[in-house]
Amino acid sequence: MPHVKLKNGYKVHYIENGTGMPVVFIHGFLGSSWLFEAQIEHFSKNYRAIAIDHLGHGKSDKPEEEQYKLSDLAKYLDEVLQQIVGDEKIVLAGHSMGGMISLIYATTPDFARRLRGLILMSTAPKLQNPGLIKYIEDIDAGNLKIVERDSVSTILVDLCFHRSYKRAHKDLVKEFIDLTLENKEFVGVRTMHSIVLDYNVEDKLKTISVPTLILTGDKDIFILPKESELMNELIPNSKLVKFSPKIGHMIQFEAREEYHKAVDEFLQQI
């Protein structure tokens, strides 16, 4: 099982295949590299495709003493990348919370030097979803748990998948639920707190200089398409692609062929 060890001793898991320019995929809230297995297979035909489990997620270590702030996860990401690819420049592709970590990375000069390109998937420069704010309020009040089957199979699944895709892919959704339930409650609570309370890079978007591809689904109710439209306005060298019809938050599943086509074209241009 491939992993690297951070300076503090934590192990971070990743998967990879292929050779050439590194394209690094990082997952969202309570996800793992499993979410990009199809992308590793597809893009490894022409690139070195890598997917990383954030600390606390997937097969990476889950230390309880960590706070799991997005800014810390970005620092750990840089440490992991230094071990995997050295000083080679990469294209960083982040989905949802992974896109937020990617934006922190791209707006931090010491990290941004590593980037050749940026792919922002179903993400935002700050949280503006009142439903998610209520979600964390209910968790803090003890009315709700994050890593609990009813919560995952109703709240999280409904936020992540459009209902038409969910009906047609019951086995995949079940696997998504089962893998999400392998997470620790304290990781979910702390990462969601960071998203809600201390994440905002909107005023830094104009500093991003690398080519940027912004991808969203037309029916994403987790992170609304208007967030992608805003990023496209503020990031200088960016292109927006909105997948339709009836494409929700999990664009790499729900619009796989169109997703691969858009990313392939972007990678060829840079």
HELIX and SHEET records of a PDB file:
HELIX    1   1 SER A   33  PHE A   36  5                                   4    
HELIX    2   2 GLU A   37  PHE A   43  1                                   7    
HELIX    3   3 LEU A   70  VAL A   85  1                                  16    
HELIX    4   4 MET A   97  ALA A  106  1                                  10    
HELIX    5   5 PRO A  109  ALA A  112  1                                   4    
HELIX    6   6 PRO A  130  ASP A  140  1                                  11    
HELIX    7   7 ARG A  149  SER A  151  1                                   3    
HELIX    8   8 VAL A  152  LEU A  156  3                                   5    
HELIX    9   9 VAL A  157  CYS A  160  1                                   4    
HELIX   10  10 ARG A  163  ALA A  168  1                                   6    
HELIX   11  11 LYS A  170  THR A  180  1                                  11    
HELIX   12  12 GLU A  185  LEU A  197  1                                  13    
HELIX   13  13 GLU A  202  THR A  207  5                                   6    
HELIX   14  14 PRO A  225  LEU A  234  1                                  10    
HELIX   15  15 ILE A  251  GLU A  254  1                                   4    
HELIX   16  16 ARG A  256  GLN A  269  1                                  14    
SHEET    1   A 8 HIS A   3  LYS A   5  0                                        
SHEET    2   A 8 LYS A  11  ASN A  17 -1                                        
SHEET    3   A 8 ARG A  48  ILE A  52 -1                                        
SHEET    4   A 8 PRO A  22  ILE A  26  1                                        
SHEET    5   A 8 ILE A  90  HIS A  95  1                                        
SHEET    6   A 8 LEU A 115  MET A 121  1                                        
SHEET    7   A 8 THR A 212  GLY A 217  1                                        
SHEET    8   A 8 SER A 238  PHE A 243  1                                        
END                                                                             
